[in-house]
């Protein structure tokens, strides 16, 4: 295998918002760059990621696709590939997979993609079988030299449902940038800024939710669980981060109907998520399905224990009763009991906190994911005998 990649790896990230997927892109680019791997990113100028990457010293190129069949954007991407002459393009979501696959075939550039979530699922966690899903599976099978998955559950999803040959599948851990994790605002300072009483037990929920499309994140079940929890912990506060205006309106109405509005704090989109998590006693991830949510990893790295659903990639990082707690999805009573157990037992919470930090620092670091990703790039280039 060759020792050095000479031409850039061009990542394509079409998102206009900043969430876990975009943080993943920032992190992998930062740590590949540290390893002297030439990298660049095609990203909308309007995206928060554009300026973030520039500050990291990553080369960025303006690119935006308004929909899956945006022919003008496809032409623009092909032109960009001919100008930049990347050794590989690396896509990160479904729209980019389609656009990147076509552009790769036209220009002869090998393509890699990272799958961040379960594929072809509706908001209730049920598989969708349609012509669109069949086409997407065909693209994954035929257009990508390697497919990287962020969890073993997602790996199995691609293997079983998309029928991608195992030789072209790789699971790479969803590594964290611990530099970012190690610099949060102090816990009491953030609580004071948010107006949370010092004696309150604080529960965090962080997810990018837009409009009414938040079923998969399980927040409706969390609100029901909070109604039960408040009977035992009347001063408990639930901090909700990542919802847009429409989602906030819907969720606030639900809270009013349940009589829990005084215990719920909606913050919307925040750039200081690490500091928000750091001021919580526990974090809850009640999702119906997931790849492997970065917020779970970030929370554990901060020593904030997580109550997570026993679905997909979450049990790959949370060991029930050792570094956090697992509950079945949609189990309102079980979710309330798990939150109550952690909040009521300071010693148990401290034990989970220490074990959670250890899990992340030993296994889920950006250094590990960057090293393994670089080896994938080299194997692709060597096998296809491309100039690197």
C-alpha positions as CSV (number, residue, x, y, z in Angstrom):
1,X,0.0,0.0,0.0
2,X,1.3,3.5,-0.9
3,X,2.5,5.7,1.9
4,X,1.2,9.1,0.9
5,X,-1.8,10.6,-0.7
6,X,-0.8,13.5,-2.9
7,X,-4.1,14.8,-4.3
8,X,-6.9,16.0,-2.1
9,X,-9.8,14.0,-0.8
10,X,-12.9,16.1,-1.5
11,X,-15.7,15.7,1.0
12,X,-19.1,16.9,-0.1
13,X,-21.5,18.2,2.5
14,X,-24.7,19.8,1.2
15,X,-26.3,20.8,4.5
16,X,-27.4,24.3,5.4
17,X,-27.6,23.5,9.1
18,X,-25.1,22.3,11.7
19,X,-25.8,19.1,13.6
20,X,-24.2,15.8,14.4
21,X,-23.5,14.9,10.7
22,X,-21.8,18.3,10.1
23,X,-19.7,17.9,13.3
24,X,-18.7,14.5,12.0
25,X,-17.5,16.1,8.8
26,X,-15.6,18.8,10.6
27,X,-13.9,16.3,12.9
28,X,-12.8,13.8,10.3
29,X,-11.4,16.6,8.1
30,X,-9.6,18.3,11.0
31,X,-7.9,15.0,12.0
32,X,-7.1,13.9,8.5
33,X,-5.5,17.3,8.0
34,X,-3.4,16.7,11.2
35,X,-2.3,13.5,9.6
36,X,-1.0,15.4,6.6
37,X,-3.8,13.9,4.4
38,X,-4.7,16.6,1.8
39,X,-8.4,17.3,2.2
40,X,-11.0,19.8,1.0
41,X,-14.8,20.2,1.3
42,X,-17.5,21.3,-1.1
43,X,-20.2,23.0,1.1
44,X,-22.8,25.8,0.7
45,X,-21.4,29.2,1.5
46,X,-24.5,29.8,3.6
47,X,-23.8,26.8,5.8
48,X,-22.2,27.3,9.2
49,X,-19.9,24.5,8.3
50,X,-18.3,26.7,5.6
51,X,-16.8,29.2,8.0
52,X,-16.0,26.5,10.6
53,X,-13.9,24.6,8.1
54,X,-12.1,27.8,7.0
55,X,-11.1,28.4,10.6
56,X,-9.7,24.9,10.8
57,X,-7.5,25.6,7.8
58,X,-9.5,23.3,5.4
59,X,-9.9,24.3,1.8
60,X,-13.6,24.9,1.0
61,X,-15.4,25.3,-2.3
62,X,-18.9,26.7,-2.6
63,X,-21.4,24.0,-3.7
64,X,-25.1,23.6,-3.1
65,X,-27.7,21.2,-4.6
66,X,-31.3,22.2,-4.1
67,X,-32.7,18.7,-4.8
68,X,-31.7,15.2,-5.8
69,X,-32.1,15.9,-9.5
70,X,-30.6,19.4,-9.7
71,X,-28.8,19.2,-13.1
72,X,-27.2,22.6,-12.8
73,X,-25.6,21.5,-9.5
74,X,-24.5,18.3,-11.1
75,X,-22.8,20.3,-13.9
76,X,-21.2,22.5,-11.3
77,X,-19.9,19.6,-9.3
78,X,-18.4,17.9,-12.4
79,X,-16.7,21.2,-13.2
80,X,-15.4,21.4,-9.6
81,X,-14.0,17.9,-9.8
82,X,-12.1,18.7,-13.0
83,X,-10.7,21.8,-11.4
84,X,-9.7,20.4,-8.0
85,X,-8.7,17.0,-9.5
86,X,-9.4,15.1,-6.2
87,X,-8.1,11.6,-5.7
88,X,-11.4,10.6,-4.1
89,X,-14.8,12.2,-3.4
90,X,-16.4,11.4,-0.1
91,X,-20.1,12.0,0.3
92,X,-22.2,12.0,3.6
93,X,-25.9,11.9,2.9
94,X,-28.5,10.6,0.5
95,X,-28.7,13.6,-1.8
96,X,-24.9,13.9,-2.0
97,X,-24.7,10.1,-2.6
98,X,-26.8,10.4,-5.8
99,X,-25.1,13.6,-7.0
100,X,-21.7,12.4,-6.1
101,X,-22.2,9.0,-7.7
102,X,-23.2,10.5,-11.0
103,X,-20.4,13.1,-11.0
104,X,-17.9,10.3,-10.1
105,X,-18.9,8.2,-13.0
106,X,-18.8,11.2,-15.4
107,X,-15.3,12.3,-14.3
108,X,-13.7,9.0,-13.4
109,X,-13.0,9.9,-9.8
110,X,-13.5,7.1,-7.3
111,X,-16.2,7.7,-4.7
112,X,-16.5,6.8,-1.0
113,X,-19.6,7.5,1.2
114,X,-20.3,7.5,4.9
115,X,-23.7,6.2,6.0
116,X,-24.7,8.1,9.2
117,X,-28.1,6.5,9.9
118,X,-30.4,3.6,9.2
119,X,-31.5,3.8,5.6
120,X,-35.0,4.0,4.2
121,X,-36.9,4.3,7.5
122,X,-40.0,6.4,8.2
123,X,-40.4,8.5,11.3
124,X,-41.8,5.6,13.3
125,X,-38.8,3.3,12.6
126,X,-40.5,1.2,9.9
127,X,-38.7,0.1,6.8
128,X,-39.8,1.8,3.5
129,X,-39.7,-0.3,0.4
130,X,-40.2,1.7,-2.7
131,X,-38.8,2.5,-6.1
132,X,-36.7,5.3,-4.5
133,X,-35.2,2.9,-1.9
134,X,-34.5,0.3,-4.7
135,X,-32.7,3.0,-6.7
136,X,-30.7,4.2,-3.7
137,X,-29.7,0.6,-2.9
138,X,-28.6,0.1,-6.5
139,X,-26.4,3.3,-6.3
140,X,-24.8,2.1,-3.1
141,X,-24.0,-1.3,-4.6
142,X,-22.6,-0.1,-7.9
143,X,-21.2,3.4,-7.5
144,X,-19.0,3.5,-4.4
145,X,-15.6,1.8,-4.0
146,X,-16.1,1.8,-0.2
147,X,-19.0,2.5,2.1
148,X,-18.2,3.5,5.7
149,X,-20.7,3.1,8.5
150,X,-20.7,4.8,11.8
151,X,-22.1,1.8,13.7
152,X,-22.2,-2.0,13.4
153,X,-26.0,-1.8,13.2
154,X,-25.8,0.5,10.2
155,X,-23.2,-1.8,8.7
156,X,-25.7,-4.7,9.0
157,X,-28.4,-2.5,7.5
158,X,-26.4,-1.8,4.4
159,X,-25.3,-5.4,4.1
160,X,-28.8,-6.9,4.5
161,X,-31.1,-4.4,2.9
162,X,-28.9,-2.7,0.3
163,X,-27.1,-6.0,-0.4
164,X,-23.7,-4.3,-0.7
165,X,-20.9,-6.8,-0.9
166,X,-19.1,-7.1,2.4
167,X,-15.7,-6.5,0.8
168,X,-16.8,-2.9,0.1
169,X,-18.2,-2.2,3.6
170,X,-16.2,-0.8,6.5
171,X,-17.3,0.1,10.0
172,X,-15.3,3.1,11.4
173,X,-16.0,4.4,14.9
174,X,-17.7,7.7,15.1
175,X,-14.7,9.5,16.7
176,X,-14.9,12.6,18.8
177,X,-12.8,15.7,18.8
178,X,-11.8,15.6,22.5
179,X,-10.2,19.1,22.1
180,X,-13.7,20.5,21.7
181,X,-15.1,18.3,24.5
182,X,-12.4,19.5,27.0
183,X,-13.4,23.2,26.9
184,X,-17.0,23.7,28.0
185,X,-18.3,26.6,30.0
186,X,-18.4,25.7,33.7
187,X,-21.5,23.8,34.9
188,X,-22.8,26.3,37.4
189,X,-22.1,29.3,35.2
190,X,-24.2,27.8,32.4
191,X,-27.0,26.9,34.8
192,X,-27.1,30.5,36.0
193,X,-27.1,31.8,32.4
194,X,-30.1,29.6,31.7
195,X,-32.0,30.6,34.9
196,X,-32.0,27.1,36.3
197,X,-32.2,26.9,40.1
198,X,-29.1,25.4,41.7
199,X,-31.0,22.6,43.4
200,X,-32.8,21.4,40.3
201,X,-32.0,18.0,38.6
202,X,-31.3,18.8,35.0
203,X,-32.0,16.4,32.1
204,X,-30.7,17.2,28.6
205,X,-32.2,16.3,25.2
206,X,-30.3,17.4,22.1
207,X,-31.4,16.6,18.5
208,X,-31.8,18.5,15.3
209,X,-35.6,18.5,14.8
210,X,-37.5,20.4,12.1
211,X,-41.2,21.0,11.8
212,X,-43.3,18.0,12.7
213,X,-40.6,15.5,11.6
214,X,-39.3,14.5,15.0
215,X,-41.0,11.2,15.5
216,X,-37.7,9.2,15.3
217,X,-36.1,11.2,18.1
218,X,-38.7,9.9,20.6
219,X,-39.2,13.3,22.3
220,X,-42.9,12.7,22.6
221,X,-42.2,9.7,24.8
222,X,-39.7,11.7,26.8
223,X,-42.4,14.4,27.5
224,X,-44.7,11.7,28.8
225,X,-41.9,10.3,30.9
226,X,-41.2,13.7,32.3
227,X,-44.9,14.0,33.5
228,X,-44.3,10.9,35.6
229,X,-40.8,11.9,36.8
230,X,-42.0,15.3,38.0
231,X,-44.1,13.6,40.7
232,X,-40.9,12.4,42.4
233,X,-38.6,15.3,41.3
234,X,-40.9,18.4,41.1
235,X,-38.0,20.8,40.5
236,X,-36.5,18.8,37.7
237,X,-35.8,20.6,34.4
238,X,-35.7,19.2,30.9
239,X,-33.5,21.2,28.5
240,X,-34.4,20.7,24.9
241,X,-31.9,21.8,22.2
242,X,-31.9,21.7,18.4
243,X,-35.6,22.3,17.6
244,X,-36.6,24.9,15.0
245,X,-39.5,27.4,15.5
246,X,-42.2,25.2,14.1
247,X,-41.1,22.2,16.1
248,X,-40.9,24.3,19.3
249,X,-44.5,25.5,18.8
250,X,-45.8,22.0,18.5
251,X,-43.8,20.7,21.5
252,X,-44.7,23.6,23.7
253,X,-48.4,23.0,23.0
254,X,-47.8,19.4,24.1
255,X,-46.2,20.5,27.3
256,X,-49.1,22.9,28.0
257,X,-51.5,20.0,27.5
258,X,-49.5,17.7,29.9
259,X,-49.1,20.5,32.5
260,X,-45.3,20.3,32.5
261,X,-44.4,23.6,30.7
262,X,-42.8,25.0,33.9
263,X,-40.3,22.1,33.9
264,X,-39.3,22.3,30.2
265,X,-36.8,24.8,28.7
266,X,-36.7,25.1,24.9
267,X,-33.4,26.6,23.7
268,X,-33.6,26.0,19.9
269,X,-30.4,25.9,17.9
270,X,-27.3,26.5,20.0
271,X,-23.6,26.6,19.0
272,X,-22.5,25.9,22.6
273,X,-24.0,22.4,22.8
274,X,-21.0,21.0,24.7
275,X,-21.5,23.6,27.5
276,X,-25.3,22.9,27.5
277,X,-24.7,19.1,28.0
278,X,-22.0,19.8,30.6
279,X,-24.6,21.6,32.9
280,X,-26.9,18.5,32.9
281,X,-27.0,15.7,35.4
282,X,-28.1,13.2,32.7
283,X,-28.8,13.2,29.0
284,X,-31.7,11.2,27.4
285,X,-31.7,9.8,23.9
286,X,-35.1,8.1,23.4
287,X,-34.8,7.6,19.7
288,X,-36.8,5.0,17.7
289,X,-33.8,4.3,15.5
290,X,-30.3,5.8,15.1
291,X,-26.9,5.2,13.4
292,X,-24.8,6.2,16.4
293,X,-25.8,9.7,17.7
294,X,-22.8,11.9,18.4
295,X,-24.6,13.6,21.2
296,X,-24.5,10.3,23.2
297,X,-20.7,10.1,22.7
298,X,-20.2,13.8,23.6
299,X,-22.3,13.4,26.7
300,X,-20.4,10.4,27.8
301,X,-17.1,12.1,27.1
302,X,-18.2,14.9,29.4
303,X,-19.1,12.4,32.1
304,X,-22.8,13.0,31.8
305,X,-24.5,9.6,31.9
306,X,-27.0,8.8,29.2
307,X,-30.3,7.0,29.2
308,X,-30.7,5.7,25.7
309,X,-33.0,3.5,23.7
310,X,-31.9,0.0,23.1
311,X,-31.8,0.4,19.3
312,X,-29.2,0.1,16.6
313,X,-25.9,1.8,17.4
314,X,-26.7,3.0,20.9
315,X,-26.1,-0.3,22.7
316,X,-22.7,-0.4,21.0
317,X,-21.5,2.4,23.3
318,X,-23.9,2.2,26.3
319,X,-23.4,-0.9,28.5
320,X,-26.6,-1.1,30.6
321,X,-25.9,-0.5,34.3
322,X,-22.1,0.2,33.8
323,X,-21.7,3.4,31.9
324,X,-25.4,4.4,31.4
325,X,-28.8,2.9,31.1
326,X,-30.8,1.4,28.2
327,X,-34.6,1.2,27.8
328,X,-36.8,-0.1,25.2
329,X,-38.0,2.5,22.6
330,X,-41.5,3.9,23.4
331,X,-41.4,2.6,27.0
332,X,-42.6,5.7,28.9
333,X,-42.6,4.0,32.3
334,X,-39.2,2.4,31.7
335,X,-37.8,5.7,30.6
336,X,-39.1,7.5,33.7
337,X,-37.7,4.8,36.0
338,X,-34.3,4.9,34.4
339,X,-34.1,8.7,34.6
340,X,-35.3,8.6,38.2
341,X,-32.7,5.9,39.1
342,X,-29.8,8.0,37.9
343,X,-31.1,11.2,39.4
344,X,-31.8,9.7,42.8
345,X,-28.5,7.8,43.3
346,X,-25.5,10.1,43.3
347,X,-23.1,7.2,43.8
348,X,-24.5,5.2,40.8
349,X,-24.5,8.3,38.6
350,X,-20.8,9.0,39.5
351,X,-19.9,5.4,38.7
352,X,-21.6,5.6,35.3
353,X,-19.9,9.0,34.7
354,X,-16.4,7.6,35.2
355,X,-17.1,4.5,33.1
356,X,-18.6,6.6,30.3
357,X,-15.6,8.8,30.0
358,X,-13.3,5.8,29.9
359,X,-15.4,4.2,27.1
360,X,-15.1,7.2,24.9
361,X,-11.4,8.0,25.5
362,X,-10.4,4.4,24.9
363,X,-12.5,3.6,21.8
364,X,-14.3,6.6,20.2
365,X,-11.7,9.2,19.4
366,X,-11.1,11.2,16.2
367,X,-7.5,9.9,16.0
368,X,-8.8,6.4,15.6
369,X,-11.4,7.3,13.0
370,X,-9.0,9.4,11.0
371,X,-6.3,6.7,10.9
372,X,-8.8,4.1,9.8
373,X,-10.4,6.4,7.2
374,X,-7.0,7.2,5.7
375,X,-6.2,3.5,5.3
376,X,-9.5,3.1,3.5
377,X,-8.6,5.9,1.1
378,X,-5.2,4.3,0.4
379,X,-6.7,0.9,-0.2
380,X,-9.2,2.3,-2.7
381,X,-6.5,4.1,-4.6
382,X,-4.1,1.2,-4.6
383,X,-6.8,-1.3,-5.7
384,X,-7.9,0.9,-8.6
385,X,-4.2,1.9,-9.4
386,X,-5.1,5.6,-9.4
387,X,-2.4,8.2,-9.0
388,X,-2.3,9.3,-5.4
